[in-house]
């Protein structure tokens, strides 16, 4: 069974500046079909 969530352990801090609809950030562990197009609001705090 594939995990529901995907994640990236220890991502480059600069990746969060570039993340967008045109620069999708794909998970490298867990469910690697998942990707993000924005950072979560809790993470920006």
mmJSON file of the N, C-alpha and C atoms, coordinates in Angstrom:
{"data_MODEL":{"atom_site":{
"group_PDB":["ATOM","ATOM","ATOM","ATOM","ATOM","ATOM","ATOM","ATOM","ATOM","ATOM","ATOM","ATOM","ATOM","ATOM","ATOM","ATOM","ATOM","ATOM","ATOM","ATOM","ATOM","ATOM","ATOM","ATOM","ATOM","ATOM","ATOM","ATOM","ATOM","ATOM","ATOM","ATOM","ATOM","ATOM","ATOM","ATOM","ATOM","ATOM","ATOM","ATOM","ATOM","ATOM","ATOM","ATOM","ATOM","ATOM","ATOM","ATOM","ATOM","ATOM","ATOM","ATOM","ATOM","ATOM","ATOM","ATOM","ATOM","ATOM","ATOM","ATOM","ATOM","ATOM","ATOM","ATOM","ATOM","ATOM","ATOM","ATOM","ATOM","ATOM","ATOM","ATOM","ATOM","ATOM","ATOM","ATOM","ATOM","ATOM","ATOM","ATOM","ATOM","ATOM","ATOM","ATOM","ATOM","ATOM","ATOM","ATOM","ATOM","ATOM","ATOM","ATOM","ATOM","ATOM","ATOM","ATOM","ATOM","ATOM","ATOM","ATOM","ATOM","ATOM","ATOM","ATOM","ATOM","ATOM","ATOM","ATOM","ATOM","ATOM","ATOM","ATOM","ATOM","ATOM","ATOM","ATOM","ATOM","ATOM","ATOM","ATOM","ATOM","ATOM","ATOM","ATOM","ATOM","ATOM","ATOM","ATOM","ATOM","ATOM","ATOM","ATOM","ATOM","ATOM","ATOM"],
"id":[1,2,3,4,5,6,7,8,9,10,11,12,13,14,15,16,17,18,19,20,21,22,23,24,25,26,27,28,29,30,31,32,33,34,35,36,37,38,39,40,41,42,43,44,45,46,47,48,49,50,51,52,53,54,55,56,57,58,59,60,61,62,63,64,65,66,67,68,69,70,71,72,73,74,75,76,77,78,79,80,81,82,83,84,85,86,87,88,89,90,91,92,93,94,95,96,97,98,99,100,101,102,103,104,105,106,107,108,109,110,111,112,113,114,115,116,117,118,119,120,121,122,123,124,125,126,127,128,129,130,131,132,133,134,135],
"type_symbol":["N","C","C","N","C","C","N","C","C","N","C","C","N","C","C","N","C","C","N","C","C","N","C","C","N","C","C","N","C","C","N","C","C","N","C","C","N","C","C","N","C","C","N","C","C","N","C","C","N","C","C","N","C","C","N","C","C","N","C","C","N","C","C","N","C","C","N","C","C","N","C","C","N","C","C","N","C","C","N","C","C","N","C","C","N","C","C","N","C","C","N","C","C","N","C","C","N","C","C","N","C","C","N","C","C","N","C","C","N","C","C","N","C","C","N","C","C","N","C","C","N","C","C","N","C","C","N","C","C","N","C","C","N","C","C"],
"label_atom_id":["N","CA","C","N","CA","C","N","CA","C","N","CA","C","N","CA","C","N","CA","C","N","CA","C","N","CA","C","N","CA","C","N","CA","C","N","CA","C","N","CA","C","N","CA","C","N","CA","C","N","CA","C","N","CA","C","N","CA","C","N","CA","C","N","CA","C","N","CA","C","N","CA","C","N","CA","C","N","CA","C","N","CA","C","N","CA","C","N","CA","C","N","CA","C","N","CA","C","N","CA","C","N","CA","C","N","CA","C","N","CA","C","N","CA","C","N","CA","C","N","CA","C","N","CA","C","N","CA","C","N","CA","C","N","CA","C","N","CA","C","N","CA","C","N","CA","C","N","CA","C","N","CA","C","N","CA","C"],
"label_alt_id":[null,null,null,null,null,null,null,null,null,null,null,null,null,null,null,null,null,null,null,null,null,null,null,null,null,null,null,null,null,null,null,null,null,null,null,null,null,null,null,null,null,null,null,null,null,null,null,null,null,null,null,null,null,null,null,null,null,null,null,null,null,null,null,null,null,null,null,null,null,null,null,null,null,null,null,null,null,null,null,null,null,null,null,null,null,null,null,null,null,null,null,null,null,null,null,null,null,null,null,null,null,null,null,null,null,null,null,null,null,null,null,null,null,null,null,null,null,null,null,null,null,null,null,null,null,null,null,null,null,null,null,null,null,null,null],
"label_comp_id":["UNK","UNK","UNK","UNK","UNK","UNK","UNK","UNK","UNK","UNK","UNK","UNK","UNK","UNK","UNK","UNK","UNK","UNK","UNK","UNK","UNK","UNK","UNK","UNK","UNK","UNK","UNK","UNK","UNK","UNK","UNK","UNK","UNK","UNK","UNK","UNK","UNK","UNK","UNK","UNK","UNK","UNK","UNK","UNK","UNK","UNK","UNK","UNK","UNK","UNK","UNK","UNK","UNK","UNK","UNK","UNK","UNK","UNK","UNK","UNK","UNK","UNK","UNK","UNK","UNK","UNK","UNK","UNK","UNK","UNK","UNK","UNK","UNK","UNK","UNK","UNK","UNK","UNK","UNK","UNK","UNK","UNK","UNK","UNK","UNK","UNK","UNK","UNK","UNK","UNK","UNK","UNK","UNK","UNK","UNK","UNK","UNK","UNK","UNK","UNK","UNK","UNK","UNK","UNK","UNK","UNK","UNK","UNK","UNK","UNK","UNK","UNK","UNK","UNK","UNK","UNK","UNK","UNK","UNK","UNK","UNK","UNK","UNK","UNK","UNK","UNK","UNK","UNK","UNK","UNK","UNK","UNK","UNK","UNK","UNK"],
"label_asym_id":["A","A","A","A","A","A","A","A","A","A","A","A","A","A","A","A","A","A","A","A","A","A","A","A","A","A","A","A","A","A","A","A","A","A","A","A","A","A","A","A","A","A","A","A","A","A","A","A","A","A","A","A","A","A","A","A","A","A","A","A","A","A","A","A","A","A","A","A","A","A","A","A","A","A","A","A","A","A","A","A","A","A","A","A","A","A","A","A","A","A","A","A","A","A","A","A","A","A","A","A","A","A","A","A","A","A","A","A","A","A","A","A","A","A","A","A","A","A","A","A","A","A","A","A","A","A","A","A","A","A","A","A","A","A","A"],
"label_entity_id":["1","1","1","1","1","1","1","1","1","1","1","1","1","1","1","1","1","1","1","1","1","1","1","1","1","1","1","1","1","1","1","1","1","1","1","1","1","1","1","1","1","1","1","1","1","1","1","1","1","1","1","1","1","1","1","1","1","1","1","1","1","1","1","1","1","1","1","1","1","1","1","1","1","1","1","1","1","1","1","1","1","1","1","1","1","1","1","1","1","1","1","1","1","1","1","1","1","1","1","1","1","1","1","1","1","1","1","1","1","1","1","1","1","1","1","1","1","1","1","1","1","1","1","1","1","1","1","1","1","1","1","1","1","1","1"],
"label_seq_id":[1,1,1,2,2,2,3,3,3,4,4,4,5,5,5,6,6,6,7,7,7,8,8,8,9,9,9,10,10,10,11,11,11,12,12,12,13,13,13,14,14,14,15,15,15,16,16,16,17,17,17,18,18,18,19,19,19,20,20,20,21,21,21,22,22,22,23,23,23,24,24,24,25,25,25,26,26,26,27,27,27,28,28,28,29,29,29,30,30,30,31,31,31,32,32,32,33,33,33,34,34,34,35,35,35,36,36,36,37,37,37,38,38,38,39,39,39,40,40,40,41,41,41,42,42,42,43,43,43,44,44,44,45,45,45],
"pdbx_PDB_ins_code":[null,null,null,null,null,null,null,null,null,null,null,null,null,null,null,null,null,null,null,null,null,null,null,null,null,null,null,null,null,null,null,null,null,null,null,null,null,null,null,null,null,null,null,null,null,null,null,null,null,null,null,null,null,null,null,null,null,null,null,null,null,null,null,null,null,null,null,null,null,null,null,null,null,null,null,null,null,null,null,null,null,null,null,null,null,null,null,null,null,null,null,null,null,null,null,null,null,null,null,null,null,null,null,null,null,null,null,null,null,null,null,null,null,null,null,null,null,null,null,null,null,null,null,null,null,null,null,null,null,null,null,null,null,null,null],
"Cartn_x":[0.841,0.0,0.888,0.63,1.425,1.024,2.003,1.667,0.813,-0.005,-0.862,-0.045,0.955,1.734,3.115,3.685,5.066,5.826,7.138,7.944,9.345,10.08,11.475,12.283,13.092,13.916,15.051,15.264,16.365,16.418,15.334,15.378,16.286,16.793,17.57,16.657,17.065,16.213,15.779,16.574,16.226,15.091,14.808,13.738,12.389,12.207,10.927,10.699,11.748,11.614,11.092,11.517,11.175,9.853,9.358,8.179,6.978,6.301,5.152,4.439,3.378,2.675,3.623,4.532,5.45,6.719,6.939,8.092,7.585,7.026,6.465,7.58,7.365,8.337,7.818,8.413,7.973,8.592,7.801,8.285,9.394,10.363,11.439,11.311,10.416,10.147,8.65,8.204,6.769,6.09,5.011,4.292,4.952,5.857,6.64,5.845,4.596,3.73,3.17,3.288,2.769,3.744,3.197,4.029,3.353,4.144,3.641,3.851,2.949,3.085,3.153,3.017,3.16,3.522,4.065,4.431,3.207,3.047,1.89,1.955,0.817,0.772,1.434,1.354,2.003,3.525,4.044,5.495,6.051,5.238,5.696,5.792,5.212,5.212,6.576],
"Cartn_y":[-1.181,0.0,1.247,2.147,3.369,4.379,5.076,6.079,7.205,7.817,8.909,10.177,10.422,11.652,11.406,12.465,12.434,13.526,13.427,14.424,14.452,15.487,15.654,15.891,14.93,15.14,16.115,17.054,18.022,18.73,19.397,20.097,21.322,21.706,22.944,24.099,24.945,26.046,26.984,27.097,27.983,27.436,26.151,25.567,26.202,26.642,27.233,28.594,29.24,30.517,30.294,29.201,28.93,28.204,27.534,26.681,27.481,26.931,27.601,26.61,27.063,26.218,25.785,26.666,26.346,25.645,25.584,24.887,23.979,22.848,21.89,21.167,20.96,20.276,18.871,17.868,16.484,15.851,15.036,14.289,13.337,13.151,12.202,10.936,10.973,9.801,9.711,8.546,8.332,8.188,8.927,8.893,9.891,9.407,10.28,10.814,10.427,11.016,12.354,12.638,13.887,15.027,16.217,17.395,18.599,19.611,20.849,21.994,22.977,24.185,25.43,25.219,26.311,25.712,26.542,26.121,26.272,25.384,25.474,26.732,27.248,28.501,28.36,27.181,26.95,26.981,26.538,26.515,27.909,28.832,30.2,31.014,30.533,31.28,31.257],
"Cartn_z":[0.0,0.0,0.0,-0.92,-1.036,0.044,0.632,1.642,1.043,1.868,1.409,1.171,2.003,1.937,1.378,0.833,0.387,1.119,1.14,1.835,1.253,1.64,1.235,2.508,2.896,4.093,3.765,4.639,4.514,3.157,2.737,1.447,1.51,0.381,0.267,0.691,1.62,2.071,0.939,-0.11,-1.216,-2.086,-1.969,-2.783,-2.444,-1.222,-0.813,-1.458,-1.899,-2.603,-4.025,-4.649,-6.052,-6.235,-5.217,-5.361,-5.887,-6.912,-7.525,-8.443,-9.094,-10.067,-11.192,-11.564,-12.66,-12.178,-10.865,-10.297,-9.184,-9.592,-8.632,-7.898,-6.63,-5.792,-5.482,-6.111,-5.941,-4.707,-4.046,-2.884,-3.318,-2.451,-2.729,-1.884,-0.889,-0.053,0.194,0.64,0.846,-0.505,-0.731,-1.994,-2.946,-3.787,-4.657,-5.843,-5.982,-7.003,-6.529,-5.245,-4.671,-4.921,-5.08,-5.243,-4.597,-4.356,-3.754,-4.735,-4.676,-5.493,-4.612,-3.295,-2.339,-0.988,-0.154,1.194,2.099,3.046,3.935,4.791,5.158,5.928,7.29,7.906,9.196,9.065,7.93,7.712,7.501,6.99,6.751,8.034,9.113,10.383,11.036],
"occupancy":[1.0,1.0,1.0,1.0,1.0,1.0,1.0,1.0,1.0,1.0,1.0,1.0,1.0,1.0,1.0,1.0,1.0,1.0,1.0,1.0,1.0,1.0,1.0,1.0,1.0,1.0,1.0,1.0,1.0,1.0,1.0,1.0,1.0,1.0,1.0,1.0,1.0,1.0,1.0,1.0,1.0,1.0,1.0,1.0,1.0,1.0,1.0,1.0,1.0,1.0,1.0,1.0,1.0,1.0,1.0,1.0,1.0,1.0,1.0,1.0,1.0,1.0,1.0,1.0,1.0,1.0,1.0,1.0,1.0,1.0,1.0,1.0,1.0,1.0,1.0,1.0,1.0,1.0,1.0,1.0,1.0,1.0,1.0,1.0,1.0,1.0,1.0,1.0,1.0,1.0,1.0,1.0,1.0,1.0,1.0,1.0,1.0,1.0,1.0,1.0,1.0,1.0,1.0,1.0,1.0,1.0,1.0,1.0,1.0,1.0,1.0,1.0,1.0,1.0,1.0,1.0,1.0,1.0,1.0,1.0,1.0,1.0,1.0,1.0,1.0,1.0,1.0,1.0,1.0,1.0,1.0,1.0,1.0,1.0,1.0],
"B_iso_or_equiv":[0.0,0.0,0.0,0.0,0.0,0.0,0.0,0.0,0.0,0.0,0.0,0.0,0.0,0.0,0.0,0.0,0.0,0.0,0.0,0.0,0.0,0.0,0.0,0.0,0.0,0.0,0.0,0.0,0.0,0.0,0.0,0.0,0.0,0.0,0.0,0.0,0.0,0.0,0.0,0.0,0.0,0.0,0.0,0.0,0.0,0.0,0.0,0.0,0.0,0.0,0.0,0.0,0.0,0.0,0.0,0.0,0.0,0.0,0.0,0.0,0.0,0.0,0.0,0.0,0.0,0.0,0.0,0.0,0.0,0.0,0.0,0.0,0.0,0.0,0.0,0.0,0.0,0.0,0.0,0.0,0.0,0.0,0.0,0.0,0.0,0.0,0.0,0.0,0.0,0.0,0.0,0.0,0.0,0.0,0.0,0.0,0.0,0.0,0.0,0.0,0.0,0.0,0.0,0.0,0.0,0.0,0.0,0.0,0.0,0.0,0.0,0.0,0.0,0.0,0.0,0.0,0.0,0.0,0.0,0.0,0.0,0.0,0.0,0.0,0.0,0.0,0.0,0.0,0.0,0.0,0.0,0.0,0.0,0.0,0.0],
"pdbx_formal_charge":[null,null,null,null,null,null,null,null,null,null,null,null,null,null,null,null,null,null,null,null,null,null,null,null,null,null,null,null,null,null,null,null,null,null,null,null,null,null,null,null,null,null,null,null,null,null,null,null,null,null,null,null,null,null,null,null,null,null,null,null,null,null,null,null,null,null,null,null,null,null,null,null,null,null,null,null,null,null,null,null,null,null,null,null,null,null,null,null,null,null,null,null,null,null,null,null,null,null,null,null,null,null,null,null,null,null,null,null,null,null,null,null,null,null,null,null,null,null,null,null,null,null,null,null,null,null,null,null,null,null,null,null,null,null,null],
"auth_seq_id":[1,1,1,2,2,2,3,3,3,4,4,4,5,5,5,6,6,6,7,7,7,8,8,8,9,9,9,10,10,10,11,11,11,12,12,12,13,13,13,14,14,14,15,15,15,16,16,16,17,17,17,18,18,18,19,19,19,20,20,20,21,21,21,22,22,22,23,23,23,24,24,24,25,25,25,26,26,26,27,27,27,28,28,28,29,29,29,30,30,30,31,31,31,32,32,32,33,33,33,34,34,34,35,35,35,36,36,36,37,37,37,38,38,38,39,39,39,40,40,40,41,41,41,42,42,42,43,43,43,44,44,44,45,45,45],
"auth_comp_id":["UNK","UNK","UNK","UNK","UNK","UNK","UNK","UNK","UNK","UNK","UNK","UNK","UNK","UNK","UNK","UNK","UNK","UNK","UNK","UNK","UNK","UNK","UNK","UNK","UNK","UNK","UNK","UNK","UNK","UNK","UNK","UNK","UNK","UNK","UNK","UNK","UNK","UNK","UNK","UNK","UNK","UNK","UNK","UNK","UNK","UNK","UNK","UNK","UNK","UNK","UNK","UNK","UNK","UNK","UNK","UNK","UNK","UNK","UNK","UNK","UNK","UNK","UNK","UNK","UNK","UNK","UNK","UNK","UNK","UNK","UNK","UNK","UNK","UNK","UNK","UNK","UNK","UNK","UNK","UNK","UNK","UNK","UNK","UNK","UNK","UNK","UNK","UNK","UNK","UNK","UNK","UNK","UNK","UNK","UNK","UNK","UNK","UNK","UNK","UNK","UNK","UNK","UNK","UNK","UNK","UNK","UNK","UNK","UNK","UNK","UNK","UNK","UNK","UNK","UNK","UNK","UNK","UNK","UNK","UNK","UNK","UNK","UNK","UNK","UNK","UNK","UNK","UNK","UNK","UNK","UNK","UNK","UNK","UNK","UNK"],
"auth_asym_id":["A","A","A","A","A","A","A","A","A","A","A","A","A","A","A","A","A","A","A","A","A","A","A","A","A","A","A","A","A","A","A","A","A","A","A","A","A","A","A","A","A","A","A","A","A","A","A","A","A","A","A","A","A","A","A","A","A","A","A","A","A","A","A","A","A","A","A","A","A","A","A","A","A","A","A","A","A","A","A","A","A","A","A","A","A","A","A","A","A","A","A","A","A","A","A","A","A","A","A","A","A","A","A","A","A","A","A","A","A","A","A","A","A","A","A","A","A","A","A","A","A","A","A","A","A","A","A","A","A","A","A","A","A","A","A"],
"auth_atom_id":["N","CA","C","N","CA","C","N","CA","C","N","CA","C","N","CA","C","N","CA","C","N","CA","C","N","CA","C","N","CA","C","N","CA","C","N","CA","C","N","CA","C","N","CA","C","N","CA","C","N","CA","C","N","CA","C","N","CA","C","N","CA","C","N","CA","C","N","CA","C","N","CA","C","N","CA","C","N","CA","C","N","CA","C","N","CA","C","N","CA","C","N","CA","C","N","CA","C","N","CA","C","N","CA","C","N","CA","C","N","CA","C","N","CA","C","N","CA","C","N","CA","C","N","CA","C","N","CA","C","N","CA","C","N","CA","C","N","CA","C","N","CA","C","N","CA","C","N","CA","C","N","CA","C","N","CA","C"],
"pdbx_PDB_model_num":[1,1,1,1,1,1,1,1,1,1,1,1,1,1,1,1,1,1,1,1,1,1,1,1,1,1,1,1,1,1,1,1,1,1,1,1,1,1,1,1,1,1,1,1,1,1,1,1,1,1,1,1,1,1,1,1,1,1,1,1,1,1,1,1,1,1,1,1,1,1,1,1,1,1,1,1,1,1,1,1,1,1,1,1,1,1,1,1,1,1,1,1,1,1,1,1,1,1,1,1,1,1,1,1,1,1,1,1,1,1,1,1,1,1,1,1,1,1,1,1,1,1,1,1,1,1,1,1,1,1,1,1,1,1,1]
}}}
